[in-house]
């Protein structure tokens, strides 16, 4: 009887246990992008890349109105 209880508890505990997190998944922005001298929105491939460049790379010309949102007409629409 005790063994049945232990087995049942073990099975229930596995159902509600949190799943393992995969920390080797997609790389962070810092790993995907690097400052390579891009300055203009026309050189970007996504809003995410434009935000990285505006935040991390000196000399970018992607935020004409100075509101902190780069490439509003090309990539970062709908902000």
PDB file of N, CA, C and O in Angstrom:
ATOM      1  N   UNK A   1       0.817  -1.187   0.000  1.00  0.00           N
ATOM      2  CA  UNK A   1       0.000   0.000   0.000  1.00  0.00           C
ATOM      3  C   UNK A   1       0.871   1.265   0.000  1.00  0.00           C
ATOM      4  O   UNK A   1       0.582   2.227  -0.711  1.00  0.00           O
ATOM      5  N   UNK A   2       1.916   1.247   0.791  1.00  0.00           N
ATOM      6  CA  UNK A   2       2.829   2.382   0.840  1.00  0.00           C
ATOM      7  C   UNK A   2       3.495   2.577  -0.516  1.00  0.00           C
ATOM      8  O   UNK A   2       3.654   3.709  -0.974  1.00  0.00           O
ATOM      9  N   UNK A   3       3.878   1.501  -1.148  1.00  0.00           N
ATOM     10  CA  UNK A   3       4.537   1.575  -2.446  1.00  0.00           C
ATOM     11  C   UNK A   3       3.614   2.183  -3.505  1.00  0.00           C
ATOM     12  O   UNK A   3       4.072   2.947  -4.355  1.00  0.00           O
ATOM     13  N   UNK A   4       2.337   1.856  -3.463  1.00  0.00           N
ATOM     14  CA  UNK A   4       1.362   2.420  -4.401  1.00  0.00           C
ATOM     15  C   UNK A   4       1.259   3.928  -4.190  1.00  0.00           C
ATOM     16  O   UNK A   4       1.192   4.687  -5.157  1.00  0.00           O
ATOM     17  N   UNK A   5       1.247   4.361  -2.947  1.00  0.00           N
ATOM     18  CA  UNK A   5       1.180   5.785  -2.626  1.00  0.00           C
ATOM     19  C   UNK A   5       2.405   6.533  -3.117  1.00  0.00           C
ATOM     20  O   UNK A   5       2.285   7.631  -3.660  1.00  0.00           O
ATOM     21  N   UNK A   6       3.570   5.956  -2.935  1.00  0.00           N
ATOM     22  CA  UNK A   6       4.813   6.587  -3.384  1.00  0.00           C
ATOM     23  C   UNK A   6       4.831   6.696  -4.905  1.00  0.00           C
ATOM     24  O   UNK A   6       5.207   7.734  -5.450  1.00  0.00           O
ATOM     25  N   UNK A   7       4.431   5.644  -5.582  1.00  0.00           N
ATOM     26  CA  UNK A   7       4.406   5.650  -7.047  1.00  0.00           C
ATOM     27  C   UNK A   7       3.413   6.688  -7.566  1.00  0.00           C
ATOM     28  O   UNK A   7       3.717   7.421  -8.507  1.00  0.00           O
ATOM     29  N   UNK A   8       2.235   6.753  -6.961  1.00  0.00           N
ATOM     30  CA  UNK A   8       1.223   7.727  -7.374  1.00  0.00           C
ATOM     31  C   UNK A   8       1.722   9.151  -7.134  1.00  0.00           C
ATOM     32  O   UNK A   8       1.540  10.021  -7.985  1.00  0.00           O
ATOM     33  N   UNK A   9       2.345   9.392  -5.990  1.00  0.00           N
ATOM     34  CA  UNK A   9       2.883  10.713  -5.680  1.00  0.00           C
ATOM     35  C   UNK A   9       3.942  11.109  -6.698  1.00  0.00           C
ATOM     36  O   UNK A   9       3.954  12.245  -7.171  1.00  0.00           O
ATOM     37  N   UNK A  10       4.822  10.192  -7.035  1.00  0.00           N
ATOM     38  CA  UNK A  10       5.890  10.455  -8.001  1.00  0.00           C
ATOM     39  C   UNK A  10       5.313  10.850  -9.360  1.00  0.00           C
ATOM     40  O   UNK A  10       5.801  11.787  -9.991  1.00  0.00           O
ATOM     41  N   UNK A  11       4.292  10.149  -9.805  1.00  0.00           N
ATOM     42  CA  UNK A  11       3.678  10.447 -11.101  1.00  0.00           C
ATOM     43  C   UNK A  11       2.986  11.807 -11.091  1.00  0.00           C
ATOM     44  O   UNK A  11       3.081  12.559 -12.062  1.00  0.00           O
ATOM     45  N   UNK A  12       2.300  12.122 -10.011  1.00  0.00           N
ATOM     46  CA  UNK A  12       1.629  13.417  -9.905  1.00  0.00           C
ATOM     47  C   UNK A  12       2.659  14.539  -9.830  1.00  0.00           C
ATOM     48  O   UNK A  12       2.481  15.587 -10.450  1.00  0.00           O
ATOM     49  N   UNK A  13       3.719  14.329  -9.087  1.00  0.00           N
ATOM     50  CA  UNK A  13       4.763  15.346  -8.964  1.00  0.00           C
ATOM     51  C   UNK A  13       5.385  15.649 -10.324  1.00  0.00           C
ATOM     52  O   UNK A  13       5.703  16.804 -10.609  1.00  0.00           O
ATOM     53  N   UNK A  14       5.563  14.650 -11.156  1.00  0.00           N
ATOM     54  CA  UNK A  14       6.130  14.865 -12.494  1.00  0.00           C
ATOM     55  C   UNK A  14       5.196  15.676 -13.382  1.00  0.00           C
ATOM     56  O   UNK A  14       5.653  16.448 -14.224  1.00  0.00           O
ATOM     57  N   UNK A  15       3.892  15.506 -13.199  1.00  0.00           N
ATOM     58  CA  UNK A  15       2.925  16.256 -14.001  1.00  0.00           C
ATOM     59  C   UNK A  15       2.995  17.751 -13.722  1.00  0.00           C
ATOM     60  O   UNK A  15       2.835  18.568 -14.628  1.00  0.00           O
ATOM     61  N   UNK A  16       3.236  18.100 -12.466  1.00  0.00           N
ATOM     62  CA  UNK A  16       3.220  19.499 -12.077  1.00  0.00           C
ATOM     63  C   UNK A  16       4.609  20.115 -11.922  1.00  0.00           C
ATOM     64  O   UNK A  16       4.727  21.284 -11.554  1.00  0.00           O
ATOM     65  N   UNK A  17       5.629  19.364 -12.189  1.00  0.00           N
ATOM     66  CA  UNK A  17       6.993  19.889 -12.084  1.00  0.00           C
ATOM     67  C   UNK A  17       7.258  20.835 -13.251  1.00  0.00           C
ATOM     68  O   UNK A  17       6.832  20.563 -14.373  1.00  0.00           O
ATOM     69  N   UNK A  18       7.957  21.943 -13.001  1.00  0.00           N
ATOM     70  CA  UNK A  18       8.278  22.857 -14.102  1.00  0.00           C
ATOM     71  C   UNK A  18       9.221  22.181 -15.091  1.00  0.00           C
ATOM     72  O   UNK A  18      10.086  21.391 -14.713  1.00  0.00           O
ATOM     73  N   UNK A  19       9.035  22.507 -16.347  1.00  0.00           N
ATOM     74  CA  UNK A  19       9.907  21.922 -17.368  1.00  0.00           C
ATOM     75  C   UNK A  19      11.255  22.631 -17.357  1.00  0.00           C
ATOM     76  O   UNK A  19      11.368  23.768 -16.897  1.00  0.00           O
ATOM     77  N   UNK A  20      12.247  21.966 -17.855  1.00  0.00           N
ATOM     78  CA  UNK A  20      13.594  22.526 -17.906  1.00  0.00           C
ATOM     79  C   UNK A  20      13.643  23.662 -18.918  1.00  0.00           C
ATOM     80  O   UNK A  20      12.982  23.609 -19.955  1.00  0.00           O
ATOM     81  N   UNK A  21      14.419  24.677 -18.615  1.00  0.00           N
ATOM     82  CA  UNK A  21      14.577  25.817 -19.503  1.00  0.00           C
ATOM     83  C   UNK A  21      15.831  25.623 -20.329  1.00  0.00           C
ATOM     84  O   UNK A  21      16.887  25.278 -19.800  1.00  0.00           O
ATOM     85  N   UNK A  22      15.711  25.844 -21.629  1.00  0.00           N
ATOM     86  CA  UNK A  22      16.853  25.697 -22.529  1.00  0.00           C
ATOM     87  C   UNK A  22      17.568  27.033 -22.642  1.00  0.00           C
ATOM     88  O   UNK A  22      17.090  27.939 -23.324  1.00  0.00           O
ATOM     89  N   UNK A  23      18.704  27.162 -21.982  1.00  0.00           N
ATOM     90  CA  UNK A  23      19.468  28.397 -22.026  1.00  0.00           C
ATOM     91  C   UNK A  23      20.393  28.462 -23.228  1.00  0.00           C
ATOM     92  O   UNK A  23      21.120  29.443 -23.386  1.00  0.00           O
ATOM     93  N   UNK A  24      20.387  27.458 -24.067  1.00  0.00           N
ATOM     94  CA  UNK A  24      21.233  27.462 -25.256  1.00  0.00           C
ATOM     95  C   UNK A  24      20.436  27.849 -26.489  1.00  0.00           C
ATOM     96  O   UNK A  24      20.899  27.645 -27.611  1.00  0.00           O
ATOM     97  N   UNK A  25      19.251  28.402 -26.302  1.00  0.00           N
ATOM     98  CA  UNK A  25      18.364  28.761 -27.402  1.00  0.00           C
ATOM     99  C   UNK A  25      18.915  29.903 -28.235  1.00  0.00           C
ATOM    100  O   UNK A  25      20.121  29.984 -28.470  1.00  0.00           O
ATOM    101  N   UNK A  26      18.036  30.780 -28.678  1.00  0.00           N
ATOM    102  CA  UNK A  26      18.439  31.858 -29.569  1.00  0.00           C
ATOM    103  C   UNK A  26      19.364  32.832 -28.858  1.00  0.00           C
ATOM    104  O   UNK A  26      19.203  33.100 -27.667  1.00  0.00           O
ATOM    105  N   UNK A  27      20.323  33.353 -29.588  1.00  0.00           N
ATOM    106  CA  UNK A  27      21.284  34.278 -28.986  1.00  0.00           C
ATOM    107  C   UNK A  27      20.637  35.619 -28.676  1.00  0.00           C
ATOM    108  O   UNK A  27      19.632  35.989 -29.283  1.00  0.00           O
ATOM    109  N   UNK A  28      21.216  36.338 -27.734  1.00  0.00           N
ATOM    110  CA  UNK A  28      20.701  37.655 -27.387  1.00  0.00           C
ATOM    111  C   UNK A  28      21.046  38.641 -28.500  1.00  0.00           C
ATOM    112  O   UNK A  28      21.817  38.325 -29.407  1.00  0.00           O
ATOM    113  N   UNK A  29      20.467  39.836 -28.420  1.00  0.00           N
ATOM    114  CA  UNK A  29      20.745  40.863 -29.423  1.00  0.00           C
ATOM    115  C   UNK A  29      22.229  41.154 -29.526  1.00  0.00           C
ATOM    116  O   UNK A  29      22.759  41.359 -30.618  1.00  0.00           O
ATOM    117  N   UNK A  30      22.894  41.170 -28.387  1.00  0.00           N
ATOM    118  CA  UNK A  30      24.307  41.477 -28.390  1.00  0.00           C
ATOM    119  C   UNK A  30      25.108  40.423 -29.157  1.00  0.00           C
ATOM    120  O   UNK A  30      26.161  40.737 -29.712  1.00  0.00           O
ATOM    121  N   UNK A  31      24.631  39.198 -29.195  1.00  0.00           N
ATOM    122  CA  UNK A  31      25.334  38.146 -29.917  1.00  0.00           C
ATOM    123  C   UNK A  31      24.952  38.140 -31.391  1.00  0.00           C
ATOM    124  O   UNK A  31      25.782  37.794 -32.232  1.00  0.00           O
ATOM    125  N   UNK A  32      23.729  38.509 -31.725  1.00  0.00           N
ATOM    126  CA  UNK A  32      23.282  38.487 -33.117  1.00  0.00           C
ATOM    127  C   UNK A  32      23.771  39.691 -33.892  1.00  0.00           C
ATOM    128  O   UNK A  32      24.067  39.582 -35.081  1.00  0.00           O
ATOM    129  N   UNK A  33      23.859  40.829 -33.243  1.00  0.00           N
ATOM    130  CA  UNK A  33      24.249  42.061 -33.918  1.00  0.00           C
ATOM    131  C   UNK A  33      25.564  42.560 -33.347  1.00  0.00           C
ATOM    132  O   UNK A  33      25.887  42.319 -32.184  1.00  0.00           O
ATOM    133  N   UNK A  34      26.302  43.248 -34.169  1.00  0.00           N
ATOM    134  CA  UNK A  34      27.511  43.920 -33.700  1.00  0.00           C
ATOM    135  C   UNK A  34      27.658  45.202 -34.506  1.00  0.00           C
ATOM    136  O   UNK A  34      27.187  45.292 -35.640  1.00  0.00           O
ATOM    137  N   UNK A  35      28.310  46.183 -33.915  1.00  0.00           N
ATOM    138  CA  UNK A  35      28.498  47.466 -34.587  1.00  0.00           C
ATOM    139  C   UNK A  35      29.467  47.267 -35.748  1.00  0.00           C
ATOM    140  O   UNK A  35      30.647  46.979 -35.548  1.00  0.00           O
ATOM    141  N   UNK A  36      28.954  47.423 -36.951  1.00  0.00           N
ATOM    142  CA  UNK A  36      29.771  47.211 -38.146  1.00  0.00           C
ATOM    143  C   UNK A  36      29.804  48.442 -39.029  1.00  0.00           C
ATOM    144  O   UNK A  36      30.018  48.333 -40.237  1.00  0.00           O
ATOM    145  N   UNK A  37      29.595  49.604 -38.447  1.00  0.00           N
ATOM    146  CA  UNK A  37      29.674  50.842 -39.202  1.00  0.00           C
ATOM    147  C   UNK A  37      28.395  51.234 -39.918  1.00  0.00           C
ATOM    148  O   UNK A  37      28.388  52.210 -40.667  1.00  0.00           O
ATOM    149  N   UNK A  38      27.327  50.507 -39.708  1.00  0.00           N
ATOM    150  CA  UNK A  38      26.053  50.887 -40.315  1.00  0.00           C
ATOM    151  C   UNK A  38      25.547  52.147 -39.624  1.00  0.00           C
ATOM    152  O   UNK A  38      25.635  52.278 -38.403  1.00  0.00           O
ATOM    153  N   UNK A  39      25.016  53.071 -40.421  1.00  0.00           N
ATOM    154  CA  UNK A  39      24.587  54.353 -39.883  1.00  0.00           C
ATOM    155  C   UNK A  39      23.123  54.643 -40.199  1.00  0.00           C
ATOM    156  O   UNK A  39      22.422  55.242 -39.383  1.00  0.00           O
ATOM    157  N   UNK A  40      22.659  54.228 -41.362  1.00  0.00           N
ATOM    158  CA  UNK A  40      21.336  54.606 -41.864  1.00  0.00           C
ATOM    159  C   UNK A  40      20.329  53.460 -41.817  1.00  0.00           C
ATOM    160  O   UNK A  40      20.696  52.285 -41.794  1.00  0.00           O
ATOM    161  N   UNK A  41      19.054  53.830 -41.805  1.00  0.00           N
ATOM    162  CA  UNK A  41      17.970  52.836 -41.794  1.00  0.00           C
ATOM    163  C   UNK A  41      18.028  51.928 -43.015  1.00  0.00           C
ATOM    164  O   UNK A  41      17.677  50.751 -42.930  1.00  0.00           O
ATOM    165  N   UNK A  42      18.459  52.453 -44.124  1.00  0.00           N
ATOM    166  CA  UNK A  42      18.529  51.652 -45.349  1.00  0.00           C
ATOM    167  C   UNK A  42      19.528  50.504 -45.227  1.00  0.00           C
ATOM    168  O   UNK A  42      19.500  49.571 -46.030  1.00  0.00           O
ATOM    169  N   UNK A  43      20.403  50.567 -44.236  1.00  0.00           N
ATOM    170  CA  UNK A  43      21.388  49.503 -44.023  1.00  0.00           C
ATOM    171  C   UNK A  43      20.899  48.434 -43.039  1.00  0.00           C
ATOM    172  O   UNK A  43      21.551  47.405 -42.866  1.00  0.00           O
ATOM    173  N   UNK A  44      19.756  48.677 -42.400  1.00  0.00           N
ATOM    174  CA  UNK A  44      19.217  47.744 -41.411  1.00  0.00           C
ATOM    175  C   UNK A  44      18.381  46.660 -42.088  1.00  0.00           C
ATOM    176  O   UNK A  44      17.904  46.833 -43.209  1.00  0.00           O
ATOM    177  N   UNK A  45      18.215  45.554 -41.392  1.00  0.00           N
ATOM    178  CA  UNK A  45      17.394  44.455 -41.886  1.00  0.00           C
ATOM    179  C   UNK A  45      16.155  44.207 -41.035  1.00  0.00           C
ATOM    180  O   UNK A  45      15.316  43.379 -41.391  1.00  0.00           O
ATOM    181  N   UNK A  46      16.031  44.920 -39.908  1.00  0.00           N
ATOM    182  CA  UNK A  46      14.875  44.752 -39.032  1.00  0.00           C
ATOM    183  C   UNK A  46      14.826  45.897 -38.028  1.00  0.00           C
ATOM    184  O   UNK A  46      15.798  46.630 -37.847  1.00  0.00           O
ATOM    185  N   UNK A  47      13.681  46.034 -37.386  1.00  0.00           N
ATOM    186  CA  UNK A  47      13.542  47.021 -36.319  1.00  0.00           C
ATOM    187  C   UNK A  47      14.445  46.649 -35.145  1.00  0.00           C
ATOM    188  O   UNK A  47      15.043  47.518 -34.512  1.00  0.00           O
ATOM    189  N   UNK A  48      14.537  45.373 -34.868  1.00  0.00           N
ATOM    190  CA  UNK A  48      15.383  44.902 -33.767  1.00  0.00           C
ATOM    191  C   UNK A  48      16.843  45.301 -33.994  1.00  0.00           C
ATOM    192  O   UNK A  48      17.521  45.742 -33.066  1.00  0.00           O
ATOM    193  N   UNK A  49      17.316  45.144 -35.217  1.00  0.00           N
ATOM    194  CA  UNK A  49      18.691  45.536 -35.530  1.00  0.00           C
ATOM    195  C   UNK A  49      18.850  47.047 -35.403  1.00  0.00           C
ATOM    196  O   UNK A  49      19.855  47.515 -34.866  1.00  0.00           O
ATOM    197  N   UNK A  50      17.884  47.811 -35.883  1.00  0.00           N
ATOM    198  CA  UNK A  50      17.946  49.269 -35.789  1.00  0.00           C
ATOM    199  C   UNK A  50      17.977  49.727 -34.332  1.00  0.00           C
ATOM    200  O   UNK A  50      18.738  50.626 -33.975  1.00  0.00           O
ATOM    201  N   UNK A  51      17.148  49.104 -33.491  1.00  0.00           N
ATOM    202  CA  UNK A  51      17.159  49.453 -32.060  1.00  0.00           C
ATOM    203  C   UNK A  51      18.503  49.132 -31.429  1.00  0.00           C
ATOM    204  O   UNK A  51      19.001  49.905 -30.611  1.00  0.00           O
ATOM    205  N   UNK A  52      19.105  47.994 -31.799  1.00  0.00           N
ATOM    206  CA  UNK A  52      20.425  47.646 -31.283  1.00  0.00           C
ATOM    207  C   UNK A  52      21.433  48.722 -31.673  1.00  0.00           C
ATOM    208  O   UNK A  52      22.173  49.214 -30.821  1.00  0.00           O
ATOM    209  N   UNK A  53      21.468  49.093 -32.959  1.00  0.00           N
ATOM    210  CA  UNK A  53      22.427  50.093 -33.428  1.00  0.00           C
ATOM    211  C   UNK A  53      22.225  51.436 -32.741  1.00  0.00           C
ATOM    212  O   UNK A  53      23.197  52.081 -32.347  1.00  0.00           O
ATOM    213  N   UNK A  54      20.983  51.862 -32.595  1.00  0.00           N
ATOM    214  CA  UNK A  54      20.724  53.145 -31.942  1.00  0.00           C
ATOM    215  C   UNK A  54      21.203  53.127 -30.496  1.00  0.00           C
ATOM    216  O   UNK A  54      21.756  54.114 -30.012  1.00  0.00           O
ATOM    217  N   UNK A  55      20.995  52.020 -29.813  1.00  0.00           N
ATOM    218  CA  UNK A  55      21.345  51.896 -28.398  1.00  0.00           C
ATOM    219  C   UNK A  55      22.842  51.664 -28.179  1.00  0.00           C
ATOM    220  O   UNK A  55      23.410  52.198 -27.226  1.00  0.00           O
ATOM    221  N   UNK A  56      23.485  50.884 -29.037  1.00  0.00           N
ATOM    222  CA  UNK A  56      24.839  50.407 -28.752  1.00  0.00           C
ATOM    223  C   UNK A  56      25.955  51.005 -29.607  1.00  0.00           C
ATOM    224  O   UNK A  56      27.118  50.958 -29.208  1.00  0.00           O
ATOM    225  N   UNK A  57      25.633  51.560 -30.763  1.00  0.00           N
ATOM    226  CA  UNK A  57      26.671  51.968 -31.711  1.00  0.00           C
ATOM    227  C   UNK A  57      26.694  53.485 -31.879  1.00  0.00           C
ATOM    228  O   UNK A  57      25.643  54.100 -32.060  1.00  0.00           O
ATOM    229  N   UNK A  58      27.864  54.088 -31.822  1.00  0.00           N
ATOM    230  CA  UNK A  58      27.967  55.542 -31.949  1.00  0.00           C
ATOM    231  C   UNK A  58      27.776  55.997 -33.400  1.00  0.00           C
ATOM    232  O   UNK A  58      28.080  55.264 -34.342  1.00  0.00           O
ATOM    233  N   UNK A  59      27.269  57.217 -33.555  1.00  0.00           N
ATOM    234  CA  UNK A  59      27.211  57.859 -34.865  1.00  0.00           C
ATOM    235  C   UNK A  59      26.072  57.447 -35.778  1.00  0.00           C
ATOM    236  O   UNK A  59      26.120  57.730 -36.975  1.00  0.00           O
ATOM    237  N   UNK A  60      25.052  56.788 -35.253  1.00  0.00           N
ATOM    238  CA  UNK A  60      23.945  56.387 -36.121  1.00  0.00           C
ATOM    239  C   UNK A  60      23.065  57.590 -36.453  1.00  0.00           C
ATOM    240  O   UNK A  60      22.985  58.549 -35.685  1.00  0.00           O
ATOM    241  N   UNK A  61      22.417  57.525 -37.593  1.00  0.00           N
ATOM    242  CA  UNK A  61      21.509  58.585 -38.040  1.00  0.00           C
ATOM    243  C   UNK A  61      20.158  57.952 -38.367  1.00  0.00           C
ATOM    244  O   UNK A  61      19.690  57.991 -39.505  1.00  0.00           O
ATOM    245  N   UNK A  62      19.540  57.361 -37.325  1.00  0.00           N
ATOM    246  CA  UNK A  62      18.306  56.606 -37.524  1.00  0.00           C
ATOM    247  C   UNK A  62      17.138  57.116 -36.697  1.00  0.00           C
ATOM    248  O   UNK A  62      16.057  56.530 -36.735  1.00  0.00           O
ATOM    249  N   UNK A  63      17.333  58.192 -35.954  1.00  0.00           N
ATOM    250  CA  UNK A  63      16.263  58.717 -35.103  1.00  0.00           C
ATOM    251  C   UNK A  63      16.158  60.219 -35.318  1.00  0.00           C
ATOM    252  O   UNK A  63      16.555  61.013 -34.466  1.00  0.00           O
ATOM    253  N   UNK A  64      15.621  60.592 -36.465  1.00  0.00           N
ATOM    254  CA  UNK A  64      15.563  61.996 -36.859  1.00  0.00           C
ATOM    255  C   UNK A  64      14.820  62.898 -35.897  1.00  0.00           C
ATOM    256  O   UNK A  64      15.202  64.057 -35.733  1.00  0.00           O
ATOM    257  N   UNK A  65      13.772  62.407 -35.255  1.00  0.00           N
ATOM    258  CA  UNK A  65      13.003  63.256 -34.344  1.00  0.00           C
ATOM    259  C   UNK A  65      13.440  63.129 -32.887  1.00  0.00           C
ATOM    260  O   UNK A  65      12.882  63.794 -32.014  1.00  0.00           O
ATOM    261  N   UNK A  66      14.429  62.283 -32.619  1.00  0.00           N
ATOM    262  CA  UNK A  66      15.002  62.176 -31.278  1.00  0.00           C
ATOM    263  C   UNK A  66      14.101  61.557 -30.229  1.00  0.00           C
ATOM    264  O   UNK A  66      14.285  61.800 -29.036  1.00  0.00           O
ATOM    265  N   UNK A  67      13.124  60.756 -30.653  1.00  0.00           N
ATOM    266  CA  UNK A  67      12.200  60.160 -29.684  1.00  0.00           C
ATOM    267  C   UNK A  67      12.642  58.789 -29.182  1.00  0.00           C
ATOM    268  O   UNK A  67      11.937  58.161 -28.391  1.00  0.00           O
ATOM    269  N   UNK A  68      13.795  58.325 -29.632  1.00  0.00           N
ATOM    270  CA  UNK A  68      14.309  57.033 -29.171  1.00  0.00           C
ATOM    271  C   UNK A  68      13.842  55.847 -29.992  1.00  0.00           C
ATOM    272  O   UNK A  68      14.208  54.710 -29.697  1.00  0.00           O
ATOM    273  N   UNK A  69      13.040  56.093 -31.016  1.00  0.00           N
ATOM    274  CA  UNK A  69      12.558  55.018 -31.889  1.00  0.00           C
ATOM    275  C   UNK A  69      13.234  55.172 -33.246  1.00  0.00           C
ATOM    276  O   UNK A  69      13.001  56.162 -33.938  1.00  0.00           O
ATOM    277  N   UNK A  70      14.061  54.216 -33.635  1.00  0.00           N
ATOM    278  CA  UNK A  70      14.775  54.331 -34.908  1.00  0.00           C
ATOM    279  C   UNK A  70      13.919  53.877 -36.089  1.00  0.00           C
ATOM    280  O   UNK A  70      12.998  53.075 -35.930  1.00  0.00           O
ATOM    281  N   UNK A  71      14.228  54.390 -37.253  1.00  0.00           N
ATOM    282  CA  UNK A  71      13.665  53.894 -38.523  1.00  0.00           C
ATOM    283  C   UNK A  71      12.146  53.754 -38.487  1.00  0.00           C
ATOM    284  O   UNK A  71      11.602  52.716 -38.864  1.00  0.00           O
ATOM    285  N   UNK A  72      11.475  54.793 -38.036  1.00  0.00           N
ATOM    286  CA  UNK A  72      10.016  54.726 -37.872  1.00  0.00           C
ATOM    287  C   UNK A  72       9.268  54.552 -39.191  1.00  0.00           C
ATOM    288  O   UNK A  72       8.172  53.991 -39.202  1.00  0.00           O
ATOM    289  N   UNK A  73       9.824  55.011 -40.279  1.00  0.00           N
ATOM    290  CA  UNK A  73       9.144  54.878 -41.572  1.00  0.00           C
ATOM    291  C   UNK A  73       9.455  53.550 -42.252  1.00  0.00           C
ATOM    292  O   UNK A  73       8.615  53.019 -42.978  1.00  0.00           O
ATOM    293  N   UNK A  74      10.651  53.006 -42.026  1.00  0.00           N
ATOM    294  CA  UNK A  74      11.051  51.781 -42.713  1.00  0.00           C
ATOM    295  C   UNK A  74      10.780  50.518 -41.904  1.00  0.00           C
ATOM    296  O   UNK A  74      10.137  49.595 -42.404  1.00  0.00           O
ATOM    297  N   UNK A  75      11.259  50.461 -40.660  1.00  0.00           N
ATOM    298  CA  UNK A  75      11.239  49.218 -39.890  1.00  0.00           C
ATOM    299  C   UNK A  75      10.364  49.262 -38.650  1.00  0.00           C
ATOM    300  O   UNK A  75       9.587  48.337 -38.414  1.00  0.00           O
ATOM    301  N   UNK A  76      10.471  50.293 -37.873  1.00  0.00           N
ATOM    302  CA  UNK A  76       9.792  50.331 -36.571  1.00  0.00           C
ATOM    303  C   UNK A  76       8.473  51.088 -36.668  1.00  0.00           C
ATOM    304  O   UNK A  76       8.246  52.050 -35.935  1.00  0.00           O
ATOM    305  N   UNK A  77       7.622  50.658 -37.560  1.00  0.00           N
ATOM    306  CA  UNK A  77       6.310  51.283 -37.721  1.00  0.00           C
ATOM    307  C   UNK A  77       5.371  50.760 -36.640  1.00  0.00           C
ATOM    308  O   UNK A  77       5.581  49.677 -36.095  1.00  0.00           O
ATOM    309  N   UNK A  78       4.363  51.518 -36.341  1.00  0.00           N
ATOM    310  CA  UNK A  78       3.375  51.077 -35.363  1.00  0.00           C
ATOM    311  C   UNK A  78       3.771  51.275 -33.916  1.00  0.00           C
ATOM    312  O   UNK A  78       3.128  50.709 -33.032  1.00  0.00           O
ATOM    313  N   UNK A  79       4.791  52.046 -33.639  1.00  0.00           N
ATOM    314  CA  UNK A  79       5.182  52.284 -32.240  1.00  0.00           C
ATOM    315  C   UNK A  79       4.303  53.314 -31.660  1.00  0.00           C
ATOM    316  O   UNK A  79       4.455  53.668 -30.491  1.00  0.00           O
TER     317      UNK A  79
END
